[in-house]
Amino acid sequence: MSWIPGGTFWMGSDDFYPEERPVHQVHVDGFWMDTHPVTVAEFRRFVKDTGHVTVAETAPDPADYPDADPADLVPGSLVFMPPPGPVPLDDFRRWWSWVPGANWRHPEGLGSNVGGRERHPVTHVAYGDALAYAQWAGKELPTEAEWEFAARGGLDRATYVWGDEFAPGGRHQANTWQGEFPWQNLTEDGFPGTSPVGSFRPNGYGLLDMAGNVWQWTTDFHSADHSASGRNVAPASPCCIPRNPRVEAAVRRDGETYPRRVIKGGSHLCAPNYCLRYRPSARQGDTEETATCHIGFRCITRASGPR
């Protein structure tokens, strides 16, 4: 784990997507954070020790999905499947498919496996799976503020984890999508899918993969923007800067059984023409039971600093 010293920073951005607004000051105390996302090998040890069965390995409860076709209520997960050519970007079902049998052991469905991907981030983990791993490891999941502060690596208000230029010197700094999403993957960064942790340079706090590769769960419930919760935005004066904020009030959208949690960091599927979210301020909300081929996690501990 890497020590994150804590401090006051500007959270969010007014320059990109509405949910990142408004930019505001926040203070977080120091904490330890996993240097890289939890890997397939690490998650395998957890499952072997506990017998944990992930959400993707469990058949959905018909009561939670009354309008679903019973034939679809089998263990499985969402898998990215690129279309053969350009498509309108207004319907994610053109490139996301529910695949029976897809889970952390079989990322692309039955017939696939994680052989050779032991150092890749584990995927197809829902929020509850990440929480169970953290508890087993004697750790916790970070809040959104903690995650964003750590991702910035001391570069307050920078656009990216590494600075303001996307590819300094023409060199890619993270595993993201190059080409026209969702059909044209040029793989200029060398990876068509997930990549082994540490394939790119660490940020200023020594953290790996804080942008791209896989999205990462946080404990905060998702809100439409930073001010919607009323919990972590205050007037920008020294006496009123929120300290260690967290959004603990669940908000459910109409028709949703499960509340949404904030995920951070973007993934290898993020592209400028569709999802420019491989930035520290970027945020997205996914329901707690969501498990896909591009969501993972990392843990923290709030113990005292280095001695």
Secondary structure in CASP SS format (residue, H / E / C, confidence):
PFRMAT SS
TARGET T0000
AUTHOR 0000-0000-0000
METHOD secondary structure of the structure
MODEL  1
M C 1.00
S E 1.00
W E 1.00
I E 1.00
P C 1.00
G C 1.00
G E 1.00
T E 1.00
F E 1.00
W E 1.00
M E 1.00
G C 1.00
S C 1.00
D C 1.00
D C 1.00
F C 1.00
Y C 1.00
P H 1.00
E H 1.00
E H 1.00
R C 1.00
P C 1.00
V C 1.00
H E 1.00
Q E 1.00
V E 1.00
H E 1.00
V E 1.00
D C 1.00
G C 1.00
F E 1.00
W E 1.00
M E 1.00
D C 1.00
T C 1.00
H C 1.00
P C 1.00
V C 1.00
T E 1.00
V H 1.00
A H 1.00
E H 1.00
F H 1.00
R H 1.00
R H 1.00
F H 1.00
V H 1.00
K H 1.00
D H 1.00
T H 1.00
G C 1.00
H C 1.00
V C 1.00
T C 1.00
V H 1.00
A H 1.00
E H 1.00
T C 1.00
A C 1.00
P C 1.00
D C 1.00
P H 1.00
A H 1.00
D H 1.00
Y C 1.00
P C 1.00
D C 1.00
A C 1.00
D C 1.00
P H 1.00
A H 1.00
D H 1.00
L C 1.00
V C 1.00
P C 1.00
G E 1.00
S E 1.00
L E 1.00
V E 1.00
F E 1.00
M C 1.00
P C 1.00
P C 1.00
P C 1.00
G C 1.00
P C 1.00
V C 1.00
P C 1.00
L C 1.00
D C 1.00
D C 1.00
F H 1.00
R H 1.00
R H 1.00
W C 1.00
W E 1.00
S E 1.00
W E 1.00
V E 1.00
P E 1.00
G C 1.00
A C 1.00
N C 1.00
W C 1.00
R C 1.00
H C 1.00
P C 1.00
E C 1.00
G C 1.00
L C 1.00
G C 1.00
S C 1.00
N C 1.00
V C 1.00
G C 1.00
G C 1.00
R C 1.00
E C 1.00
R C 1.00
H C 1.00
P E 1.00
V C 1.00
T C 1.00
H C 1.00
V C 1.00
A C 1.00
Y H 1.00
G H 1.00
D H 1.00
A H 1.00
L H 1.00
A H 1.00
Y H 1.00
A H 1.00
Q H 1.00
W H 1.00
A C 1.00
G C 1.00
K C 1.00
E E 1.00
L C 1.00
P C 1.00
T C 1.00
E H 1.00
A H 1.00
E H 1.00
W H 1.00
E H 1.00
F H 1.00
A H 1.00
A H 1.00
R H 1.00
G C 1.00
G C 1.00
L C 1.00
D C 1.00
R C 1.00
A C 1.00
T C 1.00
Y E 1.00
V C 1.00
W C 1.00
G E 1.00
D C 1.00
E C 1.00
F C 1.00
A C 1.00
P H 1.00
G H 1.00
G H 1.00
R C 1.00
H C 1.00
Q C 1.00
A C 1.00
N E 1.00
T C 1.00
W C 1.00
Q C 1.00
G C 1.00
E C 1.00
F C 1.00
P C 1.00
W C 1.00
Q C 1.00
N C 1.00
L C 1.00
T C 1.00
E C 1.00
D C 1.00
G C 1.00
F C 1.00
P C 1.00
G C 1.00
T C 1.00
S C 1.00
P C 1.00
V C 1.00
G C 1.00
S C 1.00
F C 1.00
R C 1.00
P C 1.00
N C 1.00
G C 1.00
Y C 1.00
G C 1.00
L C 1.00
L C 1.00
D C 1.00
M C 1.00
A C 1.00
G E 1.00
N C 1.00
V C 1.00
W E 1.00
Q E 1.00
W E 1.00
T E 1.00
T E 1.00
D E 1.00
F E 1.00
H C 1.00
S C 1.00
A C 1.00
D C 1.00
H C 1.00
S C 1.00
A C 1.00
S C 1.00
G C 1.00
R C 1.00
N C 1.00
V C 1.00
A C 1.00
P C 1.00
A C 1.00
S C 1.00
P C 1.00
C C 1.00
C C 1.00
I C 1.00
P C 1.00
R E 1.00
N C 1.00
P C 1.00
R C 1.00
V C 1.00
E C 1.00
A C 1.00
A C 1.00
V C 1.00
R C 1.00
R C 1.00
D C 1.00
G C 1.00
E C 1.00
T C 1.00
Y C 1.00
P C 1.00
R E 1.00
R E 1.00
V E 1.00
I E 1.00
K E 1.00
G C 1.00
G C 1.00
S C 1.00
H C 1.00
L C 1.00
C C 1.00
A C 1.00
P C 1.00
N C 1.00
Y C 1.00
C C 1.00
L C 1.00
R C 1.00
Y C 1.00
R C 1.00
P C 1.00
S C 1.00
A C 1.00
R C 1.00
Q E 1.00
G E 1.00
D E 1.00
T E 1.00
E C 1.00
E C 1.00
T C 1.00
A C 1.00
T E 1.00
C C 1.00
H C 1.00
I E 1.00
G E 1.00
F C 1.00
R C 1.00
C C 1.00
I E 1.00
T E 1.00
R C 1.00
A C 1.00
S C 1.00
G C 1.00
P C 1.00
R C 1.00
END
